[in-house]
Amino acid sequence: MSLPVDVHADALDELEEAAAWYGAQRPGLGFEFAAEIERVVASVVERPLAFPQWKRADPVRRALASRFPYALFFDVEPQRIVVMAIAHSSRRPGYWGGRSKPPLRTRENEEDP
């Protein structure tokens, strides 16, 4: 059974900003970037512990995109995977380190559709 993925709101913003930037460089490139990030997320879901820890004492792991210079930083918890950042791999390393994790979704705190 695979774990559900929760994505930090700032990480979603990073995805949208990067996709928009790539889309402005060449039509369709933003969609290709988003598809590559989706592929990375799918790999993380399939085998989360296969990716190396970002820092030795830090539980956060890093998964690199193969076609774009971006990395997905995530934490594996017992009940979910939390994506903390979708970050350019050579700009401002660790800027996202102060982000708090989104609360765990439960039946009690989820809204009814």
N, C-alpha and C positions, 0 to 999 in steps of 0.2 A: 504494500500500500504506500502510495506516495503522500508526502506531506503537502498541505496547502501552502500557498505563497502569499505573504502579505508584503506589499511594497510601500515603503515610506513615501509620503506625499511629495517630499522634496526630490526623491529619486524619480518619481513620475514626471515632475517638472523638468528634471535633467534630461530625461528621455525625450520629452516633447521639444525642448530647446535644441538639443543636438539633432533630432530628426528634421526640425525646421531649417537649421543651418545647412545640413547636407542637402535638403531639398532645394534650397536657394542656389546651391553650387551646381546642381544638375537635376533636371526633372526626373523624379522617380528614385533618386538616391536616398532621400529621407525614408521612403518606404523600405528600401533595401537595408538601411541602418536599423530600423525598427524590427524587421524580420530577423536580422542577425542577433539582436538583443533577445528576441523571443526564442531563438535557437539556444542561446546561452542559458536562459532561464529553464528551458526544457532539459538541458544537460544537467543543470544543478538539481532539478527535481528528481531526475533519474538516479543520480549518484552524488548527493550533496557532500559526502565526506571524502570524495575523490579529489576535491580541490584543496590546494594548500591554504594554511592559515596565513593571513596577511602579515601578522607579526607573531612571533613565538608565544608571547604571553596573552595574546588577544584571541578570543574565540572566533572573530570575524574571518571569513574565508574570502578568497578572490578568484573569480572566474574571468578569464580574458576572452574578449571577442576576437575572432580570427581575422576579420577583414577590416575592422576599424580599430583605432587606438583607444579603445574603451575597455573598462573592467566593471564587473558587477561585484559589489561587496555585499556579503550576506552572512547571516548568522543562522545556525541550525539549532532550533529549540526542539524539545520533545514533541510538541504538537504542531509545529509550523516552521517554515523557512521565512526569515525576514530579510528582505532586500533593503539595505540601508542607503546605497548609493549606486548610481550608474555614472561613473566618473571617467574623464579623459585620463589616460594612463600616465601622462607626463605633465600634468598641470595640478598644482596645489595638492600634493599628496596628503591624505588624511584630513582634509578640510571638513569632512562629514562626521568626524569622530565624536562630536558632541551631540549628535542627534539621539533623541530618545526613541525607543522602539514603540511602534503603535501598539495599543492594548490588544490583548488576545481576544479574538472574537468568540463569543459564546452565545447560546440561545437567549440568554437574559439581556445582552447588550446589543443584539442585532435588531434592526428595525424590520417590521413586517412589510413585505412587498405590497 
